[in-house]
């Protein structure tokens, strides 16, 4: 039985790699468990380590829709769950003015599902096929929103006062990501499976670069990854994520750089804007620092 | 819990598995993915033969935050692997039953219980001596004047609610028309907007980050500030507390602990190095590096509580505060020495810090905090 699980895990890992996601086995184990237990998966980690990507490839692998809710400060229930289409409702009222039907019936008509605008959360529970619901950067939303979310995640139903309770026709696979800008409530954490995603180590990042940018020569790819790993070891305000590595790779190719060495430090400097994103961090990369890092590659 | 139908797991394995969540809780886990039932379900799904897959699956299930995630491997080994690495492994056998129920630290303060506790904490067993020699936190829960502090912090929290930052919300009377809201209301009157809906600025409190100096020179004040932090954390949800002497340690979770005894216990463990020297600049630089990106945003007010006696480089203090100032909304410094008559902030540390502060205020005791509250609120506005 267990070897079956291990095989399943390896197969998933291969499939993930096929669609372009290099995953740690522990993440694959969590993805499998999440589908077994029907629990949401909470992903934490620094920006740019590939949290959002997990939901995307999960949707691809399961041949299902990805419904994304991007959280932000001040996100309210209306923007996340549902809203009435007021304009259409108003129009309908005008049209119904000379209608013979009773008030109650008219009202029922105006507050029917036809005039309901589905926002991501409502949409996710009313799909025919279970979709993947990505709740991105949940730490940016207010605590009040977390409470709404908990209700949805525990019962998979939403109550709309004018319409009644909407039960889930299918249980979505929920992936929640957090950058940790705010401490999430214990209640939310308890309901979720948890996975912490760290910056990739050398081997993993190399595999990612090879997978995402197959045109890069093997030697250059190794040097790029070694350079980025060196940058991450420095004390920076914003460490480069995987997206930055790939951007930088593209920038190097564009600049026609085929090898990273001390002599090319000047040209590497030109491409650093793809890797270093704050002024203070940029100040930490004078020519000598770049040359030193390049020499170590 | 064991009544769960577990045909594929033998009784011994099941008992071991059900004890694991309790073992994690005894090691300070917040209780992640639940207790015995999901653990058994998971084990049944995953099987027991491949310990890696079981480890990864349980890690996903039982961890809830990053530090738990990092400590998990070690605890998993301690609980499941044949015991040869940990001291007195036979204790674990004996504890097996007890741990799956209540946690052993329940009999708080009892020396016996404390000793037991150490037994199940592989990492912390060695630090017992140090903990004993560190400062006694019992004062933290003393009734005397704890109530006063709570009352004052409640007042502070209430006044803080009046600090308005930009955020709009629907309101009965406001400054701007809420169009969707107005149309929504007009449905009742056949599409004629008889009743208007308005938006107004919502009141959003600033987030507070407390940086409390606990070096030796601050010894007589740091308890007071810790109590302050505890009372404030109980009152407001958006408070983050850190202690620093030569390095910074987050204590929000320990302070938030509803069980005062366990809070003490956790602070005990944090206390290593307590009442030593001070390197304020280095500590704040470390804070910038490790925590600021996550916690400090444009609504954040930083409260530094320190006497400003710094054994580090003043230039570093100045630089690190400058960096922090750029991220945060306000920086306020409470200095207990300001209460002394004739005190002028001439220490190098204070001199380096002052250009970056929005307010430098005295704060040696409750009375002075009370006196300084209005200007504090004003500074946070």
Interface residues (C-beta under 8 A of the other chain):
Chain A: X1 X2 X3 X4 X5 X6 X9 X25 X26 X28 X29 X30 X32 X33 X34 X36 X37 X39 X41 X44 X73 X74 X83 X84 X86 X87 X89 X90 X93 X94 X97 X110 X143 X179 X180 X181 X182 X183 X186 X189 X190 X192 X193 X194 X195 X196 X235 X237 X238 X280
Chain B: X8 X30 X31 X32 X33 X34 X38 X41 X42 X45 X46 X47 X48 X49 X50 X52 X53 X54 X55 X56 X57 X59 X60 X61 X63 X64 X65 X66 X68 X69 X70 X167 X180 X183 X184 X186 X187 X190 X191 X237 X238 X240 X252 X288 X289 X293 X294 X295 X297 X323
